[in-house]
Amino acid sequence: MSQIYDRVALIGLGLIASSMFWAIKRAGLAGEVTGYARSEATRDTARRIGLCDRVCDTAQEAVEGADLVVLCVPVGAMGAVAKDIAPVLKPGATVSDVGSVKRHVIQAVQPHIPDGVHFIPAHPLAGTEHSGPESGFAELFDNRWCLLVPVENSDPEAIARLRALWEGMGSNVDEMDADHHDLVLAVTSHAPHLIAYTMVGVADDLRRVTDSEVIKYSAAGFRDFTRIAASDPTMWRDVFLSNKDATLEILGRFTEELFALQRAIRTGDGEHLFDYFTRTRAIRRGIIDAGQDTDAPDFGRGKAGS
Ligand code: NAP
């Protein structure tokens, strides 16, 4: 793979930025990658593990001269970071981001983007429940989707270049409108996270089942909820606060379906339950057929912990 940008600046050095750095290096997609994180502790860790060619003490220093700047901070922090770096953005540069919500980020960032700088929001649909500079790895984006969400009048050449970067990092790339993105993600990611957080919270509150029983016998479905519910609290607080409408719409539908299933259980309507579960099983099949998850029983975890 050949070099796509001379200099890339990563602002925020957590799971996504560190994975981007290792993926960029793996394929030689940039001449130099600079990085900035808010806390000295994270910057020190980054320097210690060789994350970024140059770690800077200010965001402005990291951004100066960069052809591509990627905002990799929680959604609620995007606007303030964009405002801070705006005065030093190089004419002709591209600003992008990796935020899990798009309409809110566009509203927060776009007003700060100077004329002559391209703004192309993006969202890699890849992650883990780990966070911080040491959690990243080069393969995170392999065969995962990255959605580009160009704003009005985005420059086709700048979009093509950003697309090439994400493809070079292993992703499949699609373009999507911001509002549709936020609705799709409310269904596929945001509502499921809230449900997992709730389920783990319920188990924690239920005093008739002891904590040790919950942990010891967690193989029966609960374990998969705990993985999701271990995700970063700051990131997820910001996701729900900034994708309010779509998440509430999906949760409303979820509640209706839950009531219908509750009723089927109470009235002994086995046919309803069986038909429902048959339909959902087909969705799992579709995800496997699309190459987005393993077909191995229990996600290939074998006998470990079962
Ligand atoms: P992360 O591992 O928690 O790292 C976040 C980084 O942002 C850290 O370097 C942190 O600096 C910095 N930061 C936090 N608050 C800040 C603030 N107020 N101002 C400036 N910097 C701040 O997060 P991540 O998982 O990489 O997520 C980054 C972005 O990617 C988020 O917008 C998230 O929605 C999106 N995303 C996440 C996933 C996922 O599964 N994790 C997937 C796709 C997209 P310090 O370390 O110094 O505190």
Residues whose N, C-alpha, C, O or C-beta is under 5 A from the ligand:
A	BS01	NAP	G12 L13 G14 L15 I16 A17 A37 R38 S39 T42 C72 V73 P74 V75 A77 V98 G99 S100 P124 A126 G127 T128 H130 S131 G132 D232 M235
